[in-house]
Amino acid sequence: MRFSPTEIAGVVVVDTDPVLDDRGAFARLHCPVEFADAGIDFVPAQTSLSRNTAAFTLRGMHYQTVPHGETKLVRVVRGRIFDVALDLRPGSATLGRWTGVELDAQDGRALFIPEGVAHGFLTLEPDTDVLYQIAPLFEPGHGVGVRWNDPAFAITWPARPQVISERDASYPDFVPEAGPGGR
């Protein structure tokens, strides 16, 4: 595995090194030892799948509140997405900044997202499946978010969403004094 830091501390692009032969390919997607050697303490406790039938489906920008913050390793197992990580960590030098990367099923690239960083994606193809490895276990009732098009963040999405949940579309504007999700 190859680990490439992004401009947001702790957000890391993870590339696989598949072994190719006549049968196809084999690649290691997660290894606690390799992650630890790269300075990332991540042992998944849960694996989830997001199935998206339509192109330009937007999910996000989600995160879990303290003390139930999550770290995620996100990859596409079918289709293609534009994946976004948004730093909402109080005191972070990159608070309010975002980074985006295209992930697709062909190259096996993943995005590691640390606690306190909101996550969202826009599907770029129909029938796109997104696999999440998460730690610690998801804690219901602590999920919050910020709006995908909040001008405070100016995320540059590659296309306008065609499918979005009412919840994701109606998160309030970010107000620094109130914190993420506040008015």
N, C-alpha and C positions, 0 to 999 in steps of 0.2 A: 504494500500500500504506500501511496505517496500522499503527504499531508501538505497543503499549501494554505498559509494564512491569508486572510482577506484584510481589508482596511479596518475591520471591526475586530478588536481583540477577542479571541476565543472562537470566532466564527471561522471554520476551516473547511476548505474543499478537500474531499477525500477521493482520490483516484485509485482504482484497482489496477493490478498488473495480471491480467488473465494469462493462463497457460493455454496455448492453442495446440490442437492436434487434429487428426482426421475425424474425431468424434465431434469436435466443436471447441468449447472453451470451458475452463474452470477458473473461478476467481474467489478469493477470500474477501468477504464483505465486511467482516468485523473480527478483530482479534484484540482482546484486552491488553495483551502484552505489547503489540505494535502501537496501539493507542497510547499506552503508558509511556513507551519509548519516545513518542512524539509529544509528551507532556500533557496528554488528555486523559483524565480520569473518567472513563465511561464504560460501565458494564450495564447493558440494557436489561430492564426488568419486564418490559412489555413490548410487543410488536403489534402494530396496527396497520390496516390497509384502508386507503381512501380510494374508492372507485368513482370515477367521473365519466359520465357518458358523453357529455357535450364538450366540444372545443370552446375555449374562452370561458370556462367555469372558474370563478375565483373563490378561494377559501382563505380566510384570514382577515385581519392580522391577529393571531391568537397567542396567548401565553397563560401560564398559571401563576397566581399570586404567591408571595412568600407566606408561609414557609413550605409551600407545596410546589415550588418552581421545578420545571422540567428541563432536562437536556434532551436533544433529539438528534438522531442521525436520519436524514431524509434522502430517499433515492426513488427513482422511477423504475418500475418493473414492466410497465407497458406504456407506450406513448411518450409524451414530452411536455415539460412544464418550464415556466420561468419561476424560479424559487427565490423568495425574498426573506432576508433576516433584517430586523429593525431593532437597533439597540435602545432599550428602555431602562437600562440599569442606572439608578441614581448614582451620581458622582462619576460616571464613566466619561472618559475624554471624548467618546464618540456618541454620547447620548443624543438620540434623535436622528442619527445617521443610519442609512440602510445600505445593504449590498445585495445584488441580485446575480444569479447564475442560472444558465439553462442546464437542465438535467434531462437526460433521455435514457430509455431502456437499452440503447445500443452500447453506450460507452461505460455504463456502470458507475459513473461519477455520483458522489453523494455530498450533501452539505451537513456539517456538524453545527448545531445551534445550541449555545450554552444557556443556562438559566438566566432569566431576565431579558432575553432577546425574543421579541415577537416574531412569529413565523406566518407566512402566507404564500400562496402560489396561484398562478394562472395557468390553466391547461392550454397547450398550444395545438393539441390534436384531440379528436374525439377518442373515446375509450382509453382514457389514461388512468393508470393505477399507480398510486404513490404509497410506498412502504415506509413506515415510521418505526424506528427502534427508539424506545423512550426509557429514561431513568429519572427519578424513581417511578413507581407505579402511579398512574393517573389518579388524581384525587378529585372526584366529582364535587361540583359546587364552587370550585376555585378558578374556573376558567374565565378570563376576561379578554378584552381586545381593544384595538384602536382601529379606526376606519381606514380602509385600503386607500382612499383618495384624500386623506386629511392633508390640507395644504401645509401644515407644520412639518411634514416629512417629505413632500414632493417626490414620492416614489414614481419613477418613470416605468410604467408598465408597457409591454410591447403591443398591447391591444386593449380595447375597452372590454370589460367583462360583459358577457351575454347572459350568464347564469350566476346568481349570487344569492345567498340566503338573506332573509329579512334581518336577522341578527347581525350578520357581517356588514350589511349595507347601512345599518342604523347606529353603529357605534358613534358616540359623540366626538366632537373635535377634541384634540389633545390640548389641555391647559397645563402648562408646566407647574403651576402652584398646586393644582389638584392631583397631578400625576396622571399616568396612563389610564384611560377610560373615564376620567373625571371631567366635570364641567366647571 
